[in-house]
Amino acid sequence: MTTTKNKPESTSDEGVVMATKVAAAGKSKTFNQITIEIPGPVEPYEAQMNTDGMRPRRSPGDVGINPMYYSFATSRSLLHPLRDAPPEGRGVPVYPHKYPVTDEAEMSRNIKANARYFGADLVGIVELTPEKIQLGAYRKDQEAVAQFSHYIIVAKEMDALHFRSRLVHPNFPRPVRSPSASSDVHKSYSDVEKMCVHLADYIRGLGYNAESEGPSRRLLNGPFANWAGLGETGRNNVVITPEFGPRVRLGGVLTNLPMVEDEPVNLGIQKFCEVCKTCIRVCPSGALPKGPKEVVRGVLRWPLDRKRCSEIGWAFGGGVSYGCQQCLVVCPFNKPPGLMHDIVRWFIKNAPWMNRSILKGDDFFPSAYEQFMDYQAREEG
């Protein structure tokens, strides 16, 4: 199966429907310089529902699932026993003699360097407090988390091409997330799981207890990424980093190793989200809020209608793993690195009064992959 790479001449829904109707199962058709390959027949989304209204599990070869998904899911499950030291797990045991930490700042630099060596693109350190544990840890795990003093949060960049790739299929009136895009999610989670296991093993080798949390175990990684200064939670309810936008997967390690914590940083991202609203106009479910931030579970942020995002987003995503995620693909912070985009990011951080002008420039020079989104007129306000 190929992903579409070239910009279409028409971005209307009618053009997409024309492109999909001419393709038959097992054949390919070129339309507006886009090669469409149909792997086989697929049932409409409604036909995939069981009598109880739940979606059945996909099997290899189905449209919406790449067989690589099972490889990444298996690799994660194989790593789970290595998260903990014996006797709870099969990871490296805690060395009986602690390495003397005389300079916590130097140890922080050491841990960050090793995390990057293991594959992390971004690393931050958060000192655990009762308030942070209450907000960021699952209730059933708060007592276990309180046994540790620090949380090391890591971020792995997702592949830019696979992240935004789309599948064109006769059953869907618009391009939907491609199987390779869904597989890239699981590959990134697998990478995060692996690097966290390695980092926890390294810390236990220094004589300090460490527990790999992977992508999600006892904690919500989003708040800790904010506290560590890796990014800010945007209107789309995910952490947006200045380097990669929302195109990251998070994980972490709990430990008692003495270190210096990082501080939250005002990156100007939430200020930009207040006027941008690009994610709102591409959201097919209407799950994203148009109004100001609200206090949700003790945190001031934009509320998200998770039920609509889950149910309708899956349908508009073609039923593929992790739904449509159009709000992530079109985020302006997804722009690739380069001098021009680095300058724009500097203005977003230091001159928020330029945000509206920056948005107009973003509309004037859209990325090629944005041609596949279902855009409405940008809302002012």
C-alpha positions in Angstrom: 0.0 0.0 0.0 1.4 3.4 -0.8 0.8 6.7 0.9 -0.1 9.8 -1.0 2.8 12.3 -1.4 1.8 14.8 -4.1 -0.5 17.7 -3.7 -3.9 17.2 -5.3 -5.3 19.8 -7.6 -8.7 19.7 -5.9 -9.3 19.4 -2.1 -13.1 19.3 -2.2 -15.1 16.4 -0.8 -16.4 15.9 -4.4 -12.9 15.4 -5.7 -12.1 12.9 -3.0 -15.3 10.9 -3.7 -14.5 10.9 -7.5 -11.0 9.6 -6.7 -12.3 6.8 -4.5 -15.2 5.7 -6.6 -13.0 4.9 -9.7 -10.8 2.5 -7.7 -11.8 -1.1 -7.4 -10.6 -3.7 -5.0 -7.2 -5.1 -5.9 -6.5 -2.4 -8.5 -4.9 1.0 -8.6 -5.9 4.2 -10.2 -4.1 7.5 -10.7 -6.1 10.7 -10.1 -4.7 14.2 -9.8 -1.2 12.7 -9.6 -2.1 10.5 -6.6 -1.7 6.8 -6.9 -4.4 4.9 -5.0 -4.0 1.3 -4.2 -6.9 -0.7 -2.7 -5.8 -3.8 -0.8 -9.2 -5.4 -0.8 -12.9 -4.9 0.1 -13.7 -3.4 3.5 -17.0 -3.1 5.4 -18.4 0.3 6.2 -17.7 1.5 9.8 -21.3 0.8 10.9 -21.1 -2.8 9.7 -18.0 -3.3 11.9 -20.0 -2.9 15.1 -21.1 -5.8 17.2 -24.7 -6.1 18.5 -23.5 -4.5 21.7 -22.2 -1.5 19.9 -18.6 -2.3 20.5 -16.0 -2.5 17.7 -14.5 -5.9 17.2 -10.7 -6.4 17.2 -9.0 -6.1 13.9 -6.9 -8.9 12.3 -3.8 -8.6 10.1 -4.6 -7.6 6.6 -7.8 -5.6 7.4 -7.9 -2.0 6.1 -7.0 0.2 9.0 -4.4 -2.1 10.6 -0.8 -2.6 9.4 0.6 -6.0 10.2 3.6 -4.2 11.7 1.3 -3.2 14.6 1.4 -6.7 16.0 5.1 -6.7 16.0 5.3 -3.4 18.0 2.6 -4.5 20.4 4.4 -7.8 21.0 7.7 -6.1 21.6 6.1 -3.9 24.3 4.5 -6.9 26.0 7.9 -8.6 26.1 9.4 -5.6 27.8 6.8 -5.4 30.5 8.5 -7.9 32.9 11.7 -5.9 32.7 10.1 -2.7 34.1 10.8 -3.7 37.7 13.7 -5.0 39.7 13.5 -8.5 41.2 11.4 -10.0 42.9 8.5 -8.0 41.2 10.1 -8.0 37.8 13.0 -9.3 35.8 14.9 -6.1 35.3 18.4 -5.4 36.6 18.5 -5.7 40.4 19.4 -2.7 42.5 23.1 -2.6 43.1 23.7 -3.0 46.9 26.2 -0.1 47.0 25.0 3.4 46.1 27.0 5.6 43.9 27.8 8.7 45.9 26.0 11.7 44.4 28.0 14.9 45.4 26.7 17.1 42.6 23.0 16.7 41.8 23.2 19.0 38.8 26.0 16.9 37.3 23.9 13.7 37.9 21.0 15.3 36.1 23.2 16.0 33.1 24.4 12.4 33.3 20.9 11.0 33.3 19.8 13.2 30.4 22.8 12.2 28.3 22.1 8.5 28.9 18.4 9.0 28.1 19.3 10.5 24.8 21.8 7.7 24.2 19.0 5.2 24.7 16.9 7.1 22.1 15.1 9.9 23.8 14.7 13.2 21.8 13.6 15.3 24.8 14.3 14.7 28.5 13.1 16.5 31.6 13.2 15.8 35.4 10.4 16.6 37.9 10.7 16.4 41.6 7.6 14.7 43.1 5.4 16.5 45.6 2.1 15.5 47.1 0.3 18.1 44.9 1.9 16.8 41.7 1.2 13.2 42.6 -2.4 14.0 43.3 -2.8 15.7 39.9 -0.6 13.5 37.8 -0.9 9.9 39.2 -3.7 7.5 39.0 -5.6 7.3 42.3 -4.9 3.6 42.8 -1.2 4.2 42.3 -0.6 7.4 44.2 0.7 5.6 47.3 3.2 3.6 45.2 4.4 6.7 43.3 4.9 8.5 46.7 7.7 6.1 47.4 9.9 7.8 44.8 11.4 11.3 44.8 11.8 12.1 41.0 10.1 11.4 37.7 12.2 11.4 34.5 10.0 12.3 31.6 11.2 11.4 28.0 9.7 12.2 24.6 10.3 10.3 21.3 9.7 12.1 18.0 7.3 10.3 15.6 8.2 9.9 11.9 7.0 13.0 10.1 6.0 11.3 6.9 4.1 8.3 8.5 2.5 10.6 11.1 0.6 12.6 8.5 0.0 9.9 5.8 -3.6 9.3 4.7 -5.5 6.4 3.1 -7.9 6.9 0.2 -10.6 4.2 0.1 -14.0 3.8 -1.6 -15.8 3.3 1.7 -14.6 6.6 3.2 -15.8 9.9 1.7 -12.5 11.6 2.7 -8.9 10.5 3.2 -8.4 8.8 6.6 -5.4 7.8 8.7 -3.3 5.3 6.9 -2.3 2.0 8.5 1.3 3.2 8.4 0.3 6.2 10.5 -1.3 3.9 13.1 1.7 1.6 13.1 4.0 4.6 13.7 2.1 5.3 16.9 2.8 1.8 18.2 6.4 1.9 17.0 7.0 5.1 18.9 5.4 3.6 22.0 7.6 0.5 21.6 10.7 2.8 21.4 9.6 4.7 24.5 9.0 1.4 26.4 12.5 0.2 25.4 14.4 3.4 26.3 12.6 3.6 29.7 13.6 0.0 30.6 17.2 0.7 29.7 17.2 4.0 31.7 15.7 2.3 34.8 18.3 -0.5 34.5 21.1 2.0 34.4 19.8 3.8 37.5 19.5 0.6 39.4 23.1 -0.2 38.4 24.0 3.0 40.3 22.4 1.6 43.5 19.1 3.5 43.4 15.6 2.1 42.9 14.0 2.9 39.6 10.8 1.8 38.0 10.1 2.1 34.3 6.6 3.5 33.6 6.8 3.3 29.8 4.2 5.2 27.9 1.5 4.8 30.6 1.5 2.8 33.8 1.0 4.8 37.1 1.1 8.4 35.8 -0.3 10.8 33.3 2.7 11.9 31.3 1.2 15.2 30.0 1.3 17.2 33.3 4.8 16.0 34.0 6.0 17.1 30.5 4.5 20.5 31.3 6.2 20.7 34.7 9.6 19.7 33.1 9.4 22.4 30.5 9.2 20.0 27.5 6.1 21.7 26.2 2.6 23.0 26.9 -0.8 21.4 26.7 -2.6 22.9 23.7 -6.2 23.3 22.8 -6.2 19.8 21.3 -5.5 18.5 24.8 -2.0 17.0 24.0 1.4 18.2 24.9 2.8 20.5 22.1 6.6 20.8 22.1 8.4 23.7 20.4 10.7 21.2 18.6 8.2 18.7 17.2 4.8 20.0 18.0 2.4 17.3 19.1 4.3 14.7 17.1 5.8 13.0 20.2 5.1 10.0 22.5 5.9 10.3 26.2 7.2 7.9 28.8 9.1 8.1 32.0 11.0 6.5 34.9 10.3 6.8 38.6 13.4 6.9 40.8 15.0 7.9 44.1 18.2 9.1 42.5 19.1 12.6 43.7 18.8 15.1 40.9 18.0 18.7 40.1 14.5 19.2 38.7 13.6 21.3 35.6 11.2 24.2 35.7 8.1 24.9 33.6 8.9 27.2 30.7 6.5 29.8 29.1 6.9 28.8 25.5 4.0 30.9 24.2 2.2 27.8 22.9 -1.0 28.3 24.9 -1.2 32.0 23.9 -0.9 30.9 20.3 -3.6 28.3 20.7 -6.0 31.0 22.0 -6.0 32.7 18.6 -5.1 29.8 16.3 -8.1 27.3 16.5 -6.9 25.4 13.4 -7.6 22.1 15.2 -11.2 23.2 15.8 -11.9 23.7 12.1 -10.6 20.3 11.1 -12.2 18.3 14.0 -15.0 16.2 12.5 -16.6 15.4 15.8 -16.8 18.9 17.4 -15.1 17.6 20.5 -12.6 20.5 20.8 -13.7 23.6 22.7 -14.1 26.9 21.0 -14.2 28.9 24.2 -11.7 29.8 26.9 -9.9 27.4 29.3 -11.8 25.9 32.3 -10.8 24.3 35.5 -10.9 20.6 34.9 -9.9 18.2 37.7 -8.1 21.0 39.4 -6.2 22.1 36.3 -6.9 25.2 34.1 -7.0 23.8 30.5 -9.3 23.5 27.5 -12.0 20.8 28.2 -12.3 18.0 25.7 -15.4 16.0 24.9 -13.6 12.6 25.0 -16.8 10.6 24.2 -17.4 12.5 20.9 -13.7 12.4 20.1 -13.6 8.7 20.6 -16.8 7.6 18.9 -17.1 10.1 16.0 -13.3 10.5 15.6 -12.9 6.7 15.1 -15.6 6.8 12.3 -14.0 9.7 10.6 -10.6 8.1 11.0 -11.8 5.1 9.0 -11.9 3.0 12.1 -8.1 2.8 12.2 -6.1 2.6 15.4 -6.1 5.9 17.3 -8.9 7.5 15.3 -8.5 10.4 12.9 -6.0 12.6 14.9 -6.5 15.4 12.3 -6.0 18.0 15.2 -2.5 16.7 15.6 -1.6 16.6 11.9 -2.6 20.2 11.2 -1.0 21.8 14.3 1.2 24.7 13.0 4.0 23.5 15.4 4.3 20.4 13.2 6.3 22.4 10.7 9.7 20.9 10.0 12.9 22.5 11.5 14.5 25.2 9.5 15.6 28.8 9.8 12.2 30.3 8.9 10.2 28.1 11.2 12.8 28.7 14.0 12.3 32.4 13.6 8.5 32.0 13.8 8.8 29.9 17.0 11.0 32.7 18.5 8.3 35.3 17.8 5.6 33.0 19.2 7.5 32.7 22.5 8.7 36.3 22.7 6.2 38.4 20.8 2.7 36.9 21.2 1.2 40.1 19.6 2.5 38.7 16.3 0.4 35.5 16.5 -2.4 36.6 14.2 0.0 37.7 11.5 1.9 34.4 11.9 -1.4 32.6 11.4 -2.2 34.5 8.2 1.3 33.5 6.9 0.5 29.9 7.8 -2.6 30.0 5.7 -0.8 31.6 2.8 1.9 28.9 2.8 0.2 25.7 3.7 2.1 22.4 3.9 1.4 19.8 1.3 -0.2 17.4 3.7 -2.7 20.0 4.8 -4.4 19.7 1.4 -5.9 16.5 2.6 -7.7 18.0 5.6 -11.4 19.0 5.7 -11.0 22.7 6.3 -13.7 25.2 7.2 -13.3 29.0 7.2 -11.0 30.0 10.1 -13.0 31.3 13.0 -12.0 34.7 14.2 -11.9 35.5 17.9 
